[in-house]
């Protein structure tokens, strides 16, 4: 699973619902590395971040609201070269679904992205 992170501004005009589909955001792609948990058998892994042009927040079904500066984008059918092609470039990203996991380090996730240069 390829993880892609997205960075957003702090405020948002309206929150998206957990499970919303067809969400489009834009920004600049950057690469980062997570340490993983070697003691638990989880190796370090690379992920992609996106500094968003506009704010984003998500309202979870349990009442949780996350106005995220950084969100994670998850590809279930990974194309490992795609994000690296766009490193440092401004792009438009459309996610098939928005997910909120308040316990995750990056609680807002955008799943199965389509990335286009902008």
C-alpha positions as CSV (number, residue, x, y, z in Angstrom):
1,X,0.0,0.0,0.0
2,X,1.4,3.4,-1.0
3,X,0.9,6.1,1.4
4,X,0.6,9.7,0.3
5,X,0.3,12.5,2.7
6,X,-1.4,15.8,2.0
7,X,-0.7,19.1,3.8
8,X,-3.5,21.6,4.2
9,X,-4.1,25.0,5.8
10,X,-5.6,25.2,9.2
11,X,-9.2,26.4,8.6
12,X,-11.9,25.1,6.4
13,X,-15.2,26.6,5.1
14,X,-17.0,23.3,5.5
15,X,-16.2,19.8,6.6
16,X,-16.4,16.8,4.4
17,X,-18.2,13.7,5.7
18,X,-16.2,10.6,6.5
19,X,-16.7,8.4,3.4
20,X,-17.3,11.3,0.9
21,X,-16.3,10.5,-2.6
22,X,-14.9,12.4,-5.6
23,X,-13.0,14.9,-3.5
24,X,-10.5,17.0,-5.4
25,X,-7.6,19.0,-3.9
26,X,-4.5,20.7,-5.3
27,X,-1.0,21.5,-4.0
28,X,2.7,20.6,-4.3
29,X,4.0,17.0,-3.8
30,X,6.9,16.3,-1.5
31,X,8.5,13.0,-0.3
32,X,9.0,11.8,3.4
33,X,10.0,8.7,5.3
34,X,8.2,7.2,8.3
35,X,10.4,5.4,10.9
36,X,8.1,2.4,11.2
37,X,8.4,0.2,14.3
38,X,11.4,-2.2,14.0
39,X,10.6,-3.8,17.4
40,X,7.1,-4.6,16.1
41,X,8.4,-5.8,12.7
42,X,7.3,-2.8,10.8
43,X,10.1,-1.4,8.5
44,X,10.5,2.3,7.6
45,X,8.6,3.3,4.5
46,X,8.4,6.2,2.1
47,X,5.3,8.3,1.6
48,X,4.3,11.4,-0.4
49,X,3.0,14.6,1.1
50,X,1.0,17.3,-0.7
51,X,1.0,20.9,0.6
52,X,-2.6,21.9,-0.2
53,X,-3.7,25.2,-1.7
54,X,-7.0,25.3,0.3
55,X,-8.0,24.0,3.7
56,X,-9.7,20.6,4.3
57,X,-11.5,19.1,7.3
58,X,-13.5,15.9,7.8
59,X,-16.4,15.1,10.1
60,X,-16.4,11.5,11.3
61,X,-19.4,9.4,12.0
62,X,-18.6,9.3,15.7
63,X,-18.7,13.1,16.0
64,X,-14.9,13.5,15.5
65,X,-13.9,16.5,13.5
66,X,-10.4,16.8,12.0
67,X,-9.2,20.0,10.4
68,X,-6.0,18.6,9.1
69,X,-2.8,20.4,8.1
70,X,-1.5,17.0,6.9
71,X,-3.6,14.2,5.4
72,X,-2.7,10.9,4.1
73,X,-3.5,9.6,0.6
74,X,-3.7,5.8,0.3
75,X,-3.5,3.9,-3.0
76,X,-5.0,0.4,-2.7
77,X,-3.7,-0.6,-6.2
78,X,-0.3,1.1,-5.9
79,X,1.6,2.6,-8.8
80,X,4.9,3.1,-7.0
81,X,6.4,5.4,-9.7
82,X,3.5,7.8,-10.0
83,X,4.0,10.0,-7.0
84,X,7.8,10.1,-7.5
85,X,7.2,11.5,-11.0
86,X,5.4,14.5,-9.5
87,X,7.9,15.3,-6.7
88,X,8.1,19.1,-6.3
89,X,5.4,19.7,-8.8
90,X,2.0,21.4,-8.4
91,X,-0.8,18.8,-9.0
92,X,-4.5,18.2,-8.7
93,X,-5.6,15.1,-6.8
94,X,-9.0,13.5,-6.9
95,X,-9.7,10.8,-4.3
96,X,-12.3,8.1,-4.6
97,X,-13.1,8.3,-0.9
98,X,-12.2,10.3,2.3
99,X,-11.6,8.4,5.5
100,X,-11.1,9.6,9.0
101,X,-9.2,7.6,11.6
102,X,-8.7,9.8,14.7
103,X,-6.2,7.3,16.2
104,X,-3.8,7.5,13.2
105,X,-0.8,9.9,13.2
106,X,-2.4,11.5,10.1
107,X,-6.1,11.1,10.7
108,X,-7.5,12.2,7.4
109,X,-6.9,9.9,4.5
110,X,-7.8,10.3,0.8
111,X,-8.0,6.9,-0.9
112,X,-7.2,5.7,-4.4
113,X,-6.0,9.1,-5.8
114,X,-5.8,10.2,-9.4
115,X,-2.9,12.6,-9.7
116,X,-2.7,15.1,-12.6
117,X,-0.2,17.9,-13.2
118,X,-1.8,21.4,-12.9
